[in-house]
Amino acid sequence: MNNKLKLIILVFVLVFQTSNLVIAQSQLDQQLKNVNEQIEDLRNQQPPRSNWSDSFSDDVQGEKKENSSKTIGYILAVLLISFWTGSWLYSFTRPQNIENRRKEKERKQKEKIEKAEEAEKMRKIVQQIKQQEVQTKAEDERERYKKWRTELQKMPKYETWRQQVFSKCGRFCERNGEGCLKTEKLEIHHSKKSLHLIYKEEGFDWIMVNKELENALDKAIGSRQLWDVDNGSVLCHVCHERQDSSQFFLEKNK
């Protein structure tokens, strides 16, 4: 059922109710008229009682006027409501207003989508900034470790430890017992506990954050883990680069 048909039905119902009120008022007026006629008959038949009949007639006339006023008020109220409802329905069902509501709904949906896209864009920007910060932090940490390791390998104590490992293991690549057996470009590897792990455990990383390289090297001299001969093994350059700690050292620093 479309809106125009609903409007027609509503107006018809309101008019029908109004007509019922008018009919009811007419019936009431007729009843009052009959009562007045009976009172007139009583007056003619009993003249001495005119005071009582006059008082009763006045009461009836007053009640009639009061009822008439109420009925007129009801009729006007119904007509006013009918007019307001009809006007509202007409305005609501106008094609132009329907089109305006459709456009407003589309505008709100578009605005909602734009806000969601803007929020997603901001989220991606924040995520990129965080990723860049993490990447920068990792690169800085890698550079500090690289600098510390390079300077550590220049220390006389490192060379002493290196020769001690050669004496214990021999001058060939062990490759964790798998038998690479190369004898060229040999290097010493911290096998049981990697150099990078020792660097983290003993707090060299925090010292390097404050750019205190000399303090870090001084602390390294007194470290037992760094110079533990049993923690050293012989690897060729290729096998050494395949170790996890060496991968951290070499990443983005090749």
Secondary structure by P-SEA (a helix, b strand, c coil): ccaaaaaaaaaaaaaaaaaaaaaaaaaaaaaaaaaaaaaaaaaaacccaaaaaaaaaaaaaaaaaaaaaaaaaaaaaaaaaaaaaaaaaaaaacaaaaaaaaaaaaaaaaaaaaaaaaaaaaaaaaaaaaaaaaaaaaaaaaaaaaaaaaaaaacaaaaaaaaaaaaaccccccccccccccccbbbbbbccccaaaaaaaaaaaaaaaacaaaaaaaaaaacccccccccbbbbcaaaaaacaaaaaaacccc
